[in-house]
Amino acid sequence: MKGNMRFCVPCLFGVEGLVAQELRDMGLEQVQAENGRVLFSGGPELLARANIGLRCAERVQILLGTFPARSFEELFQGVKALPWENWIGKSDRFPVKGWSLNSTLHSVPDCQAIIKKAVVERLKSHYHLGWFEETGALYHIQFTLLKDEATLLIDTSGPGLHKRGNAGGAPIKETLAAAMVDLTRARMARQVLDPCCGSGTLLIEAALSAYRIAPGIRRRFAAMEWGQMPAPVWK
């Protein structure tokens, strides 16, 4: 895996500043907050640290490339030009999903099919194979089309980061609860009271923050199965 990569961390609108500060507190580099996401740079160790330690972010993605895509041909050629072989092996799984907003290419199923075909063609030319069994590690390809600009990413988290590894469900996302805890400075309070706690999500997030327990310490991530990720970085 490359020593320095660009990552994208999608988050709820309005908490970009919190996520950016979390990343800076981890010592991450070139942190840049944008609408609904935060970008940063780093290597495998920082990929692991972000997944395990981020409280308010939804997931961690590798940013492969951004390019104009006003036609299916532009989308196909732009995707095919990206170095997918640096990540996806001969037997790995690479499903595609994403969304389109204010773009000429508004049909998400059609875009999924074009992107999948472009990735396959790129891998065919590299591995000299005519068919991919897709039984290995999961490399979930995600795309966004915003105002005719395509962004291609690979998800490293697997289930969203709000999945802390705790039993049971909650009516409020853990990532939103963590943002509320941060904004109210609950970590610095001697007591935190929630008289209508329900499943206790706010209280749990306040306790994790107060005791500085990494929210992802009890779960696994998609990138743990990748050959490019040295196992010791997760420790």
FENMOTA-V276797 format. One record per residue. N is the residue number from 1. RES is the residue in one letter. PSI is psi in radians with two decimals (NA if undefined). OMEGA is omega in radians with two decimals (* if undefined). D_LAST is the distance of its C-alpha to the last C-alpha in Angstrom with 1 decimal. Layout:
n=N res=RES psi=PSI omega=OMEGA d_last=D_LAST
n=N res=RES psi=PSI omega=OMEGA d_last=D_LAST
//
This chain:
n=1 res=M psi=2.47 omega=-3.12 d_last=17.3
n=2 res=K psi=2.59 omega=3.14 d_last=19.2
n=3 res=G psi=-0.52 omega=-3.11 d_last=18.0
n=4 res=N psi=2.05 omega=-3.11 d_last=19.7
n=5 res=M psi=2.92 omega=3.07 d_last=20.3
n=6 res=R psi=2.29 omega=-3.11 d_last=22.0
n=7 res=F psi=2.67 omega=3.08 d_last=20.5
n=8 res=C psi=2.28 omega=-3.14 d_last=22.5
n=9 res=V psi=1.70 omega=3.09 d_last=21.5
n=10 res=P psi=2.59 omega=-3.11 d_last=24.4
n=11 res=C psi=2.97 omega=3.08 d_last=25.3
n=12 res=L psi=2.50 omega=3.10 d_last=28.3
n=13 res=F psi=2.31 omega=3.13 d_last=31.3
n=14 res=G psi=-0.26 omega=-3.13 d_last=31.6
n=15 res=V psi=0.23 omega=-3.12 d_last=28.0
n=16 res=E psi=-0.70 omega=-3.14 d_last=27.2
n=17 res=G psi=-0.66 omega=3.11 d_last=27.6
n=18 res=L psi=-0.78 omega=-3.14 d_last=25.1
n=19 res=V psi=-0.73 omega=3.13 d_last=22.4
n=20 res=A psi=-0.70 omega=3.14 d_last=23.3
n=21 res=Q psi=-0.65 omega=3.06 d_last=23.0
n=22 res=E psi=-0.79 omega=-3.12 d_last=19.6
n=23 res=L psi=-0.72 omega=3.11 d_last=18.5
n=24 res=R psi=-0.67 omega=3.13 d_last=20.4
n=25 res=D psi=-0.42 omega=3.08 d_last=18.9
n=26 res=M psi=-0.09 omega=-3.12 d_last=15.4
n=27 res=G psi=0.33 omega=-3.14 d_last=17.2
n=28 res=L psi=2.73 omega=-2.97 d_last=17.6
n=29 res=E psi=2.70 omega=3.02 d_last=20.7
n=30 res=Q psi=0.87 omega=3.14 d_last=24.0
n=31 res=V psi=2.24 omega=-3.07 d_last=23.6
n=32 res=Q psi=1.99 omega=-3.14 d_last=26.7
n=33 res=A psi=2.32 omega=3.07 d_last=27.8
n=34 res=E psi=3.13 omega=3.13 d_last=30.3
n=35 res=N psi=1.99 omega=3.07 d_last=32.0
n=36 res=G psi=0.14 omega=3.12 d_last=29.5
n=37 res=R psi=2.83 omega=3.07 d_last=26.6
n=38 res=V psi=2.36 omega=3.13 d_last=24.6
n=39 res=L psi=2.58 omega=3.02 d_last=23.8
n=40 res=F psi=2.91 omega=-3.13 d_last=21.3
n=41 res=S psi=2.67 omega=3.10 d_last=20.3
n=42 res=G psi=-3.01 omega=-3.13 d_last=17.2
n=43 res=G psi=-2.87 omega=-3.09 d_last=15.0
n=44 res=P psi=-0.68 omega=-3.11 d_last=11.9
n=45 res=E psi=-0.69 omega=-3.12 d_last=9.5
n=46 res=L psi=-0.53 omega=3.02 d_last=12.0
n=47 res=L psi=-0.82 omega=3.13 d_last=12.4
n=48 res=A psi=-0.77 omega=-3.10 d_last=8.9
n=49 res=R psi=-0.72 omega=-3.14 d_last=9.5
n=50 res=A psi=-0.77 omega=3.14 d_last=12.9
n=51 res=N psi=-0.77 omega=-3.07 d_last=12.4
n=52 res=I psi=-0.64 omega=-2.94 d_last=10.2
n=53 res=G psi=-0.33 omega=-3.07 d_last=12.4
n=54 res=L psi=2.32 omega=-3.11 d_last=15.9
n=55 res=R psi=-0.61 omega=-2.98 d_last=18.5
n=56 res=C psi=-0.08 omega=-3.08 d_last=21.7
n=57 res=A psi=2.74 omega=-3.11 d_last=20.9
n=58 res=E psi=-0.61 omega=3.11 d_last=21.7
n=59 res=R psi=3.04 omega=3.10 d_last=19.3
n=60 res=V psi=2.21 omega=-3.09 d_last=17.9
n=61 res=Q psi=2.56 omega=3.00 d_last=20.1
n=62 res=I psi=2.20 omega=3.14 d_last=20.6
n=63 res=L psi=1.90 omega=-3.10 d_last=24.1
n=64 res=L psi=-0.63 omega=-3.12 d_last=26.0
n=65 res=G psi=2.77 omega=3.10 d_last=29.4
n=66 res=T psi=2.37 omega=-3.09 d_last=32.3
n=67 res=F psi=2.77 omega=3.09 d_last=36.0
n=68 res=P psi=2.46 omega=3.13 d_last=39.4
n=69 res=A psi=1.51 omega=-3.13 d_last=40.2
n=70 res=R psi=-0.10 omega=3.11 d_last=43.7
n=71 res=S psi=2.85 omega=3.11 d_last=44.5
n=72 res=F psi=-0.56 omega=3.11 d_last=42.9
n=73 res=E psi=-0.74 omega=3.09 d_last=43.6
n=74 res=E psi=-0.71 omega=3.12 d_last=41.7
n=75 res=L psi=-0.80 omega=-3.12 d_last=38.8
n=76 res=F psi=-0.87 omega=-3.08 d_last=38.8
n=77 res=Q psi=-0.65 omega=3.12 d_last=39.2
n=78 res=G psi=-0.72 omega=3.12 d_last=36.5
n=79 res=V psi=-0.75 omega=-3.10 d_last=33.9
n=80 res=K psi=-0.47 omega=-3.12 d_last=35.0
n=81 res=A psi=-0.20 omega=-3.09 d_last=34.6
n=82 res=L psi=2.61 omega=-3.02 d_last=30.8
n=83 res=P psi=1.16 omega=-3.10 d_last=28.6
n=84 res=W psi=-0.52 omega=-3.12 d_last=27.3
n=85 res=E psi=-0.30 omega=3.07 d_last=27.0
n=86 res=N psi=-0.26 omega=-3.08 d_last=24.1
n=87 res=W psi=-0.89 omega=-2.97 d_last=22.1
n=88 res=I psi=2.17 omega=3.13 d_last=24.1
n=89 res=G psi=-3.13 omega=-3.05 d_last=24.8
n=90 res=K psi=-0.58 omega=-3.06 d_last=28.0
n=91 res=S psi=0.09 omega=-3.06 d_last=27.0
n=92 res=D psi=2.72 omega=3.10 d_last=24.6
n=93 res=R psi=2.43 omega=3.13 d_last=25.6
n=94 res=F psi=1.22 omega=3.04 d_last=26.5
n=95 res=P psi=2.80 omega=-3.09 d_last=28.4
n=96 res=V psi=2.34 omega=2.98 d_last=29.9
n=97 res=K psi=2.84 omega=-3.14 d_last=30.5
n=98 res=G psi=-2.83 omega=-3.11 d_last=31.5
n=99 res=W psi=2.81 omega=3.13 d_last=34.3
n=100 res=S psi=2.38 omega=-3.13 d_last=37.4
n=101 res=L psi=2.24 omega=3.11 d_last=39.2
n=102 res=N psi=0.75 omega=-3.11 d_last=42.3
n=103 res=S psi=2.68 omega=3.09 d_last=42.2
n=104 res=T psi=-0.72 omega=3.10 d_last=44.9
n=105 res=L psi=1.56 omega=-3.02 d_last=42.5
n=106 res=H psi=-0.20 omega=-3.12 d_last=42.3
n=107 res=S psi=1.86 omega=-3.11 d_last=41.9
n=108 res=V psi=-0.78 omega=3.11 d_last=38.3
n=109 res=P psi=-0.70 omega=3.12 d_last=38.9
n=110 res=D psi=-0.72 omega=3.12 d_last=40.8
n=111 res=C psi=-0.70 omega=3.08 d_last=38.0
n=112 res=Q psi=-0.79 omega=-3.12 d_last=35.5
n=113 res=A psi=-0.74 omega=3.13 d_last=37.8
n=114 res=I psi=-0.79 omega=-3.12 d_last=38.4
n=115 res=I psi=-0.77 omega=3.11 d_last=34.7
n=116 res=K psi=-0.80 omega=-3.14 d_last=33.9
n=117 res=K psi=-0.72 omega=-3.13 d_last=36.9
n=118 res=A psi=-0.71 omega=3.11 d_last=35.9
n=119 res=V psi=-0.76 omega=3.12 d_last=32.4
n=120 res=V psi=-0.78 omega=-3.14 d_last=34.0
n=121 res=E psi=-0.70 omega=3.11 d_last=36.6
n=122 res=R psi=-0.78 omega=-3.13 d_last=34.1
n=123 res=L psi=-0.59 omega=3.08 d_last=32.1
n=124 res=K psi=-0.79 omega=-3.10 d_last=35.4
n=125 res=S psi=-0.44 omega=-3.13 d_last=36.5
n=126 res=H psi=-0.78 omega=-3.06 d_last=33.2
n=127 res=Y psi=-0.16 omega=-3.12 d_last=32.8
n=128 res=H psi=0.79 omega=3.10 d_last=36.5
n=129 res=L psi=2.63 omega=3.11 d_last=36.2
n=130 res=G psi=-0.16 omega=-3.07 d_last=38.5
n=131 res=W psi=2.49 omega=-3.12 d_last=36.3
n=132 res=F psi=2.18 omega=-3.03 d_last=32.6
n=133 res=E psi=-0.45 omega=3.10 d_last=31.6
n=134 res=E psi=1.06 omega=3.11 d_last=28.5
n=135 res=T psi=-0.05 omega=-3.04 d_last=26.8
n=136 res=G psi=-2.56 omega=-3.11 d_last=23.4
n=137 res=A psi=2.68 omega=-3.08 d_last=20.3
n=138 res=L psi=2.15 omega=3.01 d_last=21.2
n=139 res=Y psi=1.60 omega=-3.03 d_last=21.8
n=140 res=H psi=1.97 omega=3.13 d_last=23.6
n=141 res=I psi=2.26 omega=3.11 d_last=26.0
n=142 res=Q psi=2.51 omega=3.14 d_last=27.2
n=143 res=F psi=2.67 omega=2.98 d_last=30.3
n=144 res=T psi=2.48 omega=3.02 d_last=32.3
n=145 res=L psi=1.91 omega=-3.10 d_last=35.9
n=146 res=L psi=2.02 omega=3.14 d_last=37.2
n=147 res=K psi=0.82 omega=3.07 d_last=40.6
n=148 res=D psi=0.34 omega=3.04 d_last=40.7
n=149 res=E psi=2.16 omega=-3.12 d_last=37.4
n=150 res=A psi=2.40 omega=3.05 d_last=34.8
n=151 res=T psi=2.22 omega=-3.11 d_last=31.0
n=152 res=L psi=2.30 omega=-3.05 d_last=28.8
n=153 res=L psi=2.80 omega=2.98 d_last=25.1
n=154 res=I psi=2.22 omega=-3.12 d_last=22.4
n=155 res=D psi=2.36 omega=3.13 d_last=20.3
n=156 res=T psi=-0.17 omega=-2.97 d_last=16.5
n=157 res=S psi=-0.65 omega=-2.98 d_last=16.1
n=158 res=G psi=-2.27 omega=3.02 d_last=18.4
n=159 res=P psi=2.57 omega=-3.09 d_last=20.0
n=160 res=G psi=2.68 omega=-3.08 d_last=20.5
n=161 res=L psi=-0.21 omega=3.04 d_last=18.1
n=162 res=H psi=-0.23 omega=3.06 d_last=20.7
n=163 res=K psi=1.62 omega=-3.02 d_last=19.6
n=164 res=R psi=-0.18 omega=-3.04 d_last=17.3
n=165 res=G psi=0.09 omega=3.10 d_last=17.2
n=166 res=N psi=2.66 omega=3.11 d_last=20.1
n=167 res=A psi=2.63 omega=3.06 d_last=23.2
n=168 res=G psi=2.94 omega=3.14 d_last=26.4
n=169 res=G psi=3.06 omega=3.14 d_last=27.5
n=170 res=A psi=2.49 omega=3.14 d_last=28.6
n=171 res=P psi=-0.23 omega=3.10 d_last=31.5
n=172 res=I psi=2.38 omega=3.13 d_last=29.7
n=173 res=K psi=2.42 omega=3.13 d_last=26.5
n=174 res=E psi=-0.58 omega=3.13 d_last=23.5
n=175 res=T psi=-0.66 omega=3.07 d_last=23.0
n=176 res=L psi=-0.72 omega=3.09 d_last=26.7
n=177 res=A psi=-0.71 omega=3.12 d_last=26.5
n=178 res=A psi=-0.68 omega=3.10 d_last=23.7
n=179 res=A psi=-0.72 omega=3.11 d_last=26.0
n=180 res=M psi=-0.73 omega=3.10 d_last=28.8
n=181 res=V psi=-0.76 omega=-3.13 d_last=27.0
n=182 res=D psi=-0.82 omega=-3.08 d_last=26.1
n=183 res=L psi=-0.53 omega=3.13 d_last=29.7
n=184 res=T psi=0.02 omega=-3.14 d_last=31.2
n=185 res=R psi=0.64 omega=-3.10 d_last=29.1
n=186 res=A psi=-0.47 omega=-3.11 d_last=28.5
n=187 res=R psi=-0.50 omega=-3.09 d_last=25.5
n=188 res=M psi=0.01 omega=-3.12 d_last=28.0
n=189 res=A psi=2.59 omega=3.09 d_last=30.5
n=190 res=R psi=-0.56 omega=3.11 d_last=31.3
n=191 res=Q psi=2.54 omega=3.04 d_last=32.0
n=192 res=V psi=2.10 omega=-3.11 d_last=31.2
n=193 res=L psi=2.36 omega=3.05 d_last=33.9
n=194 res=D psi=1.60 omega=-3.04 d_last=34.1
n=195 res=P psi=-0.30 omega=3.11 d_last=37.4
n=196 res=C psi=0.99 omega=-2.89 d_last=37.0
n=197 res=C psi=-0.40 omega=-3.12 d_last=33.3
n=198 res=G psi=-2.05 omega=3.13 d_last=33.6
n=199 res=S psi=-0.01 omega=3.01 d_last=30.2
n=200 res=G psi=0.37 omega=-3.05 d_last=28.8
n=201 res=T psi=-0.79 omega=-3.14 d_last=26.5
n=202 res=L psi=-0.72 omega=-3.13 d_last=27.5
n=203 res=L psi=-0.70 omega=3.12 d_last=27.1
n=204 res=I psi=-0.78 omega=3.14 d_last=23.6
n=205 res=E psi=-0.64 omega=3.09 d_last=22.5
n=206 res=A psi=-0.71 omega=3.14 d_last=24.3
n=207 res=A psi=-0.76 omega=3.11 d_last=22.6
n=208 res=L psi=-0.75 omega=-3.14 d_last=19.0
n=209 res=S psi=-0.78 omega=-3.10 d_last=20.1
n=210 res=A psi=-0.68 omega=-3.12 d_last=21.9
n=211 res=Y psi=0.09 omega=3.12 d_last=19.2
n=212 res=R psi=0.79 omega=3.08 d_last=16.6
n=213 res=I psi=2.18 omega=-3.14 d_last=14.5
n=214 res=A psi=2.24 omega=-3.06 d_last=12.4
n=215 res=P psi=-0.45 omega=-3.11 d_last=14.6
n=216 res=G psi=0.30 omega=-3.02 d_last=12.2
n=217 res=I psi=-0.37 omega=-3.04 d_last=9.9
n=218 res=R psi=0.28 omega=-3.08 d_last=12.1
n=219 res=R psi=3.02 omega=3.12 d_last=12.7
n=220 res=R psi=2.84 omega=-3.10 d_last=12.1
n=221 res=F psi=2.69 omega=-3.10 d_last=13.0
n=222 res=A psi=-0.71 omega=-3.07 d_last=15.5
n=223 res=A psi=-0.21 omega=3.08 d_last=13.7
n=224 res=M psi=-0.37 omega=-3.12 d_last=11.2
n=225 res=E psi=-0.03 omega=-3.06 d_last=14.5
n=226 res=W psi=2.42 omega=3.09 d_last=15.4
n=227 res=G psi=-0.42 omega=-3.13 d_last=16.2
n=228 res=Q psi=-0.25 omega=-3.08 d_last=15.7
n=229 res=M psi=1.93 omega=3.08 d_last=12.0
n=230 res=P psi=2.27 omega=-3.09 d_last=10.2
n=231 res=A psi=-0.67 omega=-3.10 d_last=7.7
n=232 res=P psi=-0.38 omega=-3.09 d_last=5.4
n=233 res=V psi=-0.46 omega=-3.11 d_last=5.4
n=234 res=W psi=-0.28 omega=3.12 d_last=3.8
n=235 res=K psi=NA omega=* d_last=0.0
//
